[in-house]
Amino acid sequence: AQSVTQLGSHVSVSEGALVLLRCNYSSSVPPYLFWYVQYPNQGLQLLLKYTSAATLVKGINGFEAEFKKSETSFHLTKPSAHMSDAAEYFCAVRNTGFQKLVFGTGTRLLVSP
Amino acid sequence: DAGITQSPRHKVTETGTPVTLRCHQTENHRYMYWYRQDPGHGLRLIHYSYGVKDTDKGEVSDGYSVSRSKTEDFLLTLESATSSQTSVYFCAISESHGDFTGELFFGEGSRLTVL
């Protein structure tokens, strides 16, 4: 079965600094991978997705993620953090053959002025 | 925006009472899901549906049942609520009209407290 592991339940950065949120996947077949973002008191919304096309995926709000098969990783990055990026971020993998997603435990991003 | 409405948004109940959460969509989408969100666990799938009267279990289905008698409504029932079911419950739908793409749209959540 497919799964994802997010390293670090909390990440703190200063405004303008690089954002790096880590996600490693476990899958016996080429995975479909996703990053979702959750702002306070809201549901999740899709940030970006990888579906075996380009390995570097660009999403909304300046975020991007790179699929690295050799490292089984799909880390999320943003060159310059903004205060509005403070939220919880979830990595997810589609279970092949099943119509559902499996989510990681989430990483809360804190941005300080 | 996907039209998803969850009700109630907040509920406090006592152990042993039945609780039903409702998810209503206006998009006529095939796939609907119930997740629960708990600190340290992320989102875990409870049940999902791939059509009217077609449902299946997720990874944390014990103590929960679901029903989907109409395309637009997906009900989650706790037959006898326990304190371990205190959580935030999210409904999600998939815009897929054919193959599942993995893109989900979420409701705003229902916060349930079981005393």
Interface residues (C-beta under 8 A of the other chain):
Chain A: Q6 S9 Y32 F34 Y36 N41 Q42 G43 L44 Q45 L46 K49 T51 F90 A92 R94 Q99 K100 L101 V102 F103 G104 T105 G106
Chain B: I4 Y31 Y33 Y35 G40 H41 G42 L43 R44 L45 Y48 Y50 G58 E59 F90 A92 S94 S96 F100 T101 G102 E103 L104 F105 F106 G107 E108 G109
